[in-house]
Amino acid sequence: MVSLKLQKRLAASVLKCGERKVWLDPNEINEISLANSRRNVARLYRDGFIVKKPSVVHSRARVALRNEAKRKGRHTGTGKRRGTANARLPEKVLWMRRIRVLRRLLKKMRDAKKIDKHIYHSLYMLAKGNQFKNKRVLLETIHEMKGVAAKEKALAEQASARKGRAKARLDRKAAREAKKSEASAEDEN
């Protein structure tokens, strides 16, 4: 049996791969053993006596299948967890998500003139102080505050109207009194 160590090394160099990927045709050993240069090895490669083996397949099919199952929530029980709950999904990330949602909503409502800057600021500070669990709670609070503000405005309008009517009544009464006193003064003269 002839040693084809040299040919294998040259073939690996010519084919730009490792020696384990080089296949030398066992039926053409004598022909291959005569090749002692890179040019000869390249010719044998063209003739098909030396072949570059395909790369070994490392299939990810099973990984893909498992990941799909994980997306559905399988394989994530207590026995499969290594990190703490906070390490797996940090509280800070949850907080950032929530506060951004709330602040975005507040900004949108202020820009749409649905809430004034005073309500906006008080709600902004409440959101910062962790008062709202989610968007729904914040919306409920906004409706409540708007209702209170509308009621106060209506009451203020009623009070001012009442004051106006009372003032008009007093003016009329004063005018009548003045007229009466004038008439009585004329009668005396």
PEFENRA-V895870 format. One record per pair of residues at least 4 apart in sequence whose C-alpha atoms are under 8 Angstrom apart, sorted by sequence separation. I is the first residue (numbers start at 1). J is the second residue. D is the distance in Angstrom with one decimal. If there is no record, write none. Layout:
i/j/d
I/J/D
I/J/D
//
This chain:
i/j/d
4/8/6.1
5/9/6.3
6/10/6.2
7/11/5.9
8/12/6.1
9/13/6.3
10/14/6.1
11/15/5.9
12/16/5.7
13/17/6.7
17/21/6.5
18/22/7.2
24/28/8.0
25/29/6.7
28/32/6.2
29/33/6.0
30/34/6.7
31/35/7.2
36/40/6.8
37/41/6.3
38/42/6.1
39/43/6.3
40/44/6.3
41/45/6.2
42/46/6.3
43/47/6.2
44/48/6.2
45/49/5.9
46/50/7.9
60/64/6.1
61/65/6.2
62/66/6.2
63/67/6.1
64/68/6.1
65/69/6.4
66/70/6.1
67/71/6.2
68/72/6.7
69/73/6.5
70/74/4.8
76/80/5.6
77/81/6.9
83/87/5.6
84/88/6.3
85/89/6.2
86/90/4.4
89/93/7.1
90/94/6.7
91/95/6.1
92/96/6.0
93/97/6.2
94/98/6.2
95/99/6.0
96/100/6.0
97/101/6.3
98/102/6.3
99/103/6.0
100/104/5.9
101/105/6.3
102/106/6.2
103/107/6.1
104/108/6.1
105/109/6.2
106/110/6.1
107/111/6.1
108/112/6.1
109/113/6.2
110/114/5.9
115/119/6.2
116/120/6.2
117/121/6.0
118/122/6.3
119/123/6.0
120/124/5.9
121/125/6.2
122/126/6.3
123/127/6.0
124/128/6.3
125/129/6.2
126/130/6.5
127/131/5.5
133/137/6.5
134/138/6.6
135/139/6.2
136/140/6.3
137/141/6.3
138/142/6.2
139/143/6.3
140/144/6.2
141/145/6.1
142/146/6.0
143/147/6.0
144/148/6.2
145/149/6.1
146/150/6.0
147/151/6.1
148/152/6.2
149/153/6.1
150/154/6.1
151/155/6.2
152/156/6.1
153/157/6.2
154/158/6.2
155/159/6.1
156/160/6.2
157/161/6.1
158/162/6.0
159/163/6.1
160/164/6.1
161/165/6.2
162/166/6.2
163/167/6.1
164/168/6.2
165/169/6.1
166/170/6.2
167/171/6.1
168/172/6.1
169/173/6.1
170/174/6.0
171/175/6.1
172/176/6.2
173/177/6.1
174/178/6.1
175/179/6.1
176/180/6.1
177/181/6.1
178/182/6.1
179/183/6.1
180/184/6.2
181/185/6.1
182/186/6.3
183/187/6.3
184/188/6.4
185/189/6.5
12/17/5.2
13/18/7.9
17/22/7.8
24/29/7.6
35/40/5.2
36/41/7.5
44/49/5.3
45/50/4.6
69/74/5.5
70/75/6.1
75/80/6.6
76/81/6.8
83/88/6.1
85/90/7.4
86/91/6.0
89/94/7.7
109/114/5.2
110/115/5.1
115/120/6.4
126/131/5.5
127/132/5.8
132/137/5.9
133/138/7.9
12/18/5.5
35/41/6.0
44/50/5.8
45/51/6.2
69/75/7.6
70/76/7.0
109/115/6.0
110/116/6.2
126/132/7.5
132/138/5.8
12/19/5.2
110/117/6.8
11/19/7.8
24/32/7.8
12/21/7.6
32/41/7.8
41/50/7.8
9/19/6.3
12/22/6.3
110/120/6.6
8/19/6.3
11/22/6.9
32/44/7.4
107/120/7.8
8/22/6.7
106/120/6.4
8/24/7.6
32/49/7.5
106/123/7.9
106/124/7.3
28/49/6.8
103/124/6.9
14/38/6.7
25/49/5.3
103/127/7.9
7/32/7.3
24/49/6.3
25/50/6.2
102/127/7.2
7/33/7.1
24/50/4.8
25/51/7.9
119/145/7.7
2/29/7.6
10/37/7.4
11/38/7.3
14/41/7.7
23/50/5.7
24/51/6.6
2/30/8.0
4/32/7.7
7/35/6.9
10/38/5.9
14/42/6.7
22/50/7.0
23/51/5.1
99/127/7.1
4/33/6.2
7/36/6.8
22/51/6.0
23/52/6.2
99/128/7.4
3/33/7.7
6/36/7.5
11/41/6.0
22/52/5.0
23/53/6.5
105/135/7.9
2/33/7.1
10/41/6.9
11/42/7.3
21/52/5.7
22/53/6.1
115/146/7.6
21/53/4.9
102/134/7.4
21/54/7.3
102/135/6.1
7/41/7.0
21/55/7.7
101/135/7.2
98/134/6.9
102/138/7.4
15/52/7.1
11/50/7.7
//
